[in-house]
C-alpha cells in the first residue's frame, strides 16, 4: 500500500507517509543519552524506566523532548514497577508530588529573561497514573499467573500485585511515615538541648540541620538548610543567618571538613572547620560509621510494635524517638530520607547516591547529615509506663513531679534544690530520701 507506514528493521524505525517516524532504541545510562542528542523528539515513551537507577537519564532526555511546531504537544511517558533500581527517584519525582493515588497534577512554572528584555514563561506538569495487574483483563483472569503473584513474599506481593510504592524493596528507613514523624513547629523550651549537624558539599548540596532534644532524649529536627556552589565563608554566613549558633551545644560534621584532607602535611590552606571557626561556628567530629549509623537511625524512627503488649498480648505500636517539625526544608529532607534504599551488594548499608552535579537534585546528603545528628544522641528506653496505673504518692510519682518543678523553676540549680527541700523535704544532701 502506497500510503502505509514503512518498517526498517535495520534502523528499528517506522516511517509514515507524512514524514513522521517512530524510532525504537535503548537508553539505560547517562552516556547512552548521547545517542539521542541533537535530535527532536516530540514524544518519548520509556518502557520499564524503573530499571534505570540514574535519574539523570530521564532529566537529560527531557532536553531532547522538543519540536519546532508550537502546535505539537510535547510529552514524555514511562512505565515502571516499584522495587526496581529507579524506585527512589521515581517515587520522589512522581508519587510524592502527585499523590499515592495520582490525585494531583503537579505544576511548576519557569520564568526566564528574554534577550529583548521581556520574560519567557513556561508551565510544565507531571502526572502519576497508578495501575495494578487487575486493571489488565488478560492477566486478571489468568488464575495461574495471579496465584504466582499471591504466593510472592509480602514485600514483592505488595509491589507487583498491588503496585504499592511505599513497599520499597530494601527501603533503608521503612518505618518513616509523614503522619507519624511530622509535628507542627513549636517554640523550643529554654531547658532543652539544641545542637546542629553539617554535611559539606559544593557541586552536591551542603546540608545543615538544626535540632533540639527534650528531657527524655527525644530528638526534634527544627529545620533543614541547604545550598550549593558556595564557598565555606558563604555557607557559614548562611548558617549564621538562619540559626543562632550560640544556642547550640555542639555541631557535628563529616570528615571532609577537617585538615587531614589536605594534600600535604605542610599544607597550610585553611580547612572548612577552620574557616567556620572564624565565623564562630565550631564543628566537632561526627560519628561517620555507616553500619552503626543506619542501625541507630532505624531504632530512632521505629514506632511499629515497639512496646510489649498488654497482658502478654501482641506487641503494640509506640512513639518514635525522632520527629521533624513541618517546614519546607524538613519536607525536602523527608523526601530524601524516605527514598533511601539498602545497597544490594551490602545490605547492612544504604545505597550511596550522588546528587546531580548540574542541578544538585537527588543524592544522600540529607541522609548523611541526619545520620550524623542522631548518632550524637544516646538512645531512649522504650516502655509503656504511661499506660500503667499511677499512684499519686508513690516515690516515682513524687520524683517525677520534683524533676518537672526543678526544670521550670527559675534561679540557680542549688536554689531549685533548696525550694524543693523546703516544700517537699525530699532533697537531703543531694540524695532522694
Buried (B, 14 or more C-beta within 10 A) or exposed (E): EEEEBEEEEEEEBBBEEEEEEEBEEEBBEBEBBEEBEEEEBBEBEBEEBBEBBBBBBBBBBEEBBEEEEEEEEBEBEBEBBBBBBBBBBBBBBBBBBBBEEBEEEBEEEEEEEEEEEEEEEEEEEBEBEBEEBBEEEEEEEBEEEBEEBEEEEEBBBBBBBBBBBBBBBBBBBBBBBEEBBBEEEEEBEEEBBBBBBBBBBBEBBBBBBBBBBBEEEBBBBBBBBBBBEBEBEEBBBBBBEEBEBEBBEEBBBBEBBBBEEEEEEEEEEBBBBBBBBEBEBEBEEBEBEBEEBBBBBBBBBBBEEBBBEEEEEEEBEBBBBBBBBBBEBBBBBBBBBBBBBBBEEEEEBBBEBEBBEEEBBBBBBBBBBBBBBBBBBEEBEBEEEEEEEEEEEEEEEBEEBBEEBBEEEEEEEEEBBEBBBEEEEBBEEEEEE
